[in-house]
Structures are given as C-alpha cells and as structure tokens.
C-alpha cells in the first residue's frame, strides 16, 4: 500500500480496510487446494458407493445415483444441472 491506511465505513458501525487492487491479505497462498471440501467430497462418494442401489452396495455409486434419481428426482435434477454447468465452463 502507499503508506496511508484507508478505511471505509460499512453498515452497523463497522470499518473496512481498503486495499489496492490485487493485494492479498491473509488466507491460503495462491494455488493451494482447499483440503476440507475435497475430503468431504471423497467421503460422500465412498458412502454412496458402499450403499449402492439397495443399501448393501448393489451397483456401487451408479446404483446409488439411480436410487436417488428414483426417490429424490428434484435433488437429482439439481445435481445433474450443476454437473452440466461445470462441464460447460
């Protein structure tokens, strides 16, 4: 920064530090993967694979997704739309 600290008033009496464009303050270093969501995603996929279509592992992950599509079609459609969005990008 240019030596002078600049603050902006925000609602409820708070203050916000104004940084120069591109300046980073704290957080992970650029390019560092977010580990918690990756671990969570992997555990969800493992659980779904173990459950399968019948709750005993039949069909693995695909079987589980077929079960979700049959029993929770709205949730399944949202999931499909989300996947299609990320593939398009």
BALOSE-936374 format. One record per residue (C-alpha): x negated, y, z negated; residue in three letters; chain. Coordinates in steps of 0.001 Angstrom, whole numbers. Layout:
PT       c1       c2       c3  res  chain
PT        X        Y        Z  ALA      A
...
This chain:
PT       c1       c2       c3  res  chain
PT        0        0        0  UNK      A
PT    -1104     3596      390  UNK      A
PT    -1881     4120    -3312  UNK      A
PT     1525     5566    -4170  UNK      A
PT     4144     3214    -5619  UNK      A
PT     7580     3829    -4136  UNK      A
PT    10806     2719    -5778  UNK      A
PT    14395     2750    -4530  UNK      A
PT    17447     2872    -6790  UNK      A
PT    19810      -85    -6457  UNK      A
PT    23320     -656    -7859  UNK      A
PT    23728    -1271   -11594  UNK      A
PT    20830      981   -12528  UNK      A
PT    18018    -1186   -11166  UNK      A
PT    14953     -255    -9177  UNK      A
PT    13461    -1975    -6138  UNK      A
PT     9796    -1740    -5188  UNK      A
PT     9364     -586    -1606  UNK      A
PT     6582    -2483      168  UNK      A
PT     5027    -1833     3524  UNK      A
PT     6262    -3940     6413  UNK      A
PT     4641    -7376     6394  UNK      A
PT     3235    -7048     2859  UNK      A
PT     3782   -10189      783  UNK      A
PT     4367   -10122    -2957  UNK      A
PT     4067   -13452    -4788  UNK      A
PT     5676   -16718    -3712  UNK      A
PT     4116   -19558    -1757  UNK      A
PT     1333   -18966      706  UNK      A
PT     2440   -18690     4310  UNK      A
PT     2911   -22132     5886  UNK      A
PT     3212   -24040     2588  UNK      A
PT     6092   -26541     2856  UNK      A
PT     8911   -26423      332  UNK      A
PT     8472   -29747    -1523  UNK      A
PT    11658   -29967    -3600  UNK      A
PT    14147   -29922     -702  UNK      A
PT    12024   -32468     1205  UNK      A
PT    12020   -34844    -1778  UNK      A
PT    15742   -34295    -2285  UNK      A
PT    16464   -34985     1386  UNK      A
PT    14407   -38187     1301  UNK      A
PT    16167   -39443    -1837  UNK      A
PT    19611   -38725     -358  UNK      A
PT    18699   -40654     2783  UNK      A
PT    17346   -43577      743  UNK      A
PT    20509   -43697    -1371  UNK      A
PT    22734   -43620     1717  UNK      A
PT    20667   -46389     3322  UNK      A
PT    20996   -48577      223  UNK      A
PT    24769   -48028       55  UNK      A
PT    25431   -48702     3708  UNK      A
PT    28975   -49073     5031  UNK      A
PT    30236   -51429     2333  UNK      A
PT    28393   -50131     -730  UNK      A
PT    25989   -53086     -549  UNK      A
PT    23705   -51907     2233  UNK      A
PT    25598   -53175     5303  UNK      A
PT    24444   -51218     8352  UNK      A
PT    21956   -49123     6352  UNK      A
PT    22035   -45389     6962  UNK      A
PT    24087   -45695    10151  UNK      A
PT    26641   -47811     8310  UNK      A
PT    26837   -45218     5549  UNK      A
PT    27382   -42416     8072  UNK      A
PT    30154   -44479     9731  UNK      A
PT    31777   -44833     6304  UNK      A
PT    31525   -41066     5746  UNK      A
PT    32989   -40402     9205  UNK      A
PT    35982   -42645     8418  UNK      A
PT    36633   -41468     4858  UNK      A
PT    35471   -37826     4952  UNK      A
PT    35899   -36639     8551  UNK      A
PT    35696   -32915     7687  UNK      A
PT    32367   -33358     5911  UNK      A
PT    31058   -35499     8765  UNK      A
PT    32032   -32912    11399  UNK      A
PT    30255   -30160     9417  UNK      A
PT    27162   -32336     9253  UNK      A
PT    27246   -33033    12995  UNK      A
PT    27678   -29321    13759  UNK      A
PT    24754   -28451    11524  UNK      A
PT    22542   -31019    13252  UNK      A
PT    23562   -29783    16685  UNK      A
PT    22719   -26185    15671  UNK      A
PT    19206   -27140    14585  UNK      A
PT    18593   -29161    17767  UNK      A
PT    19668   -26227    19941  UNK      A
PT    17156   -23872    18296  UNK      A
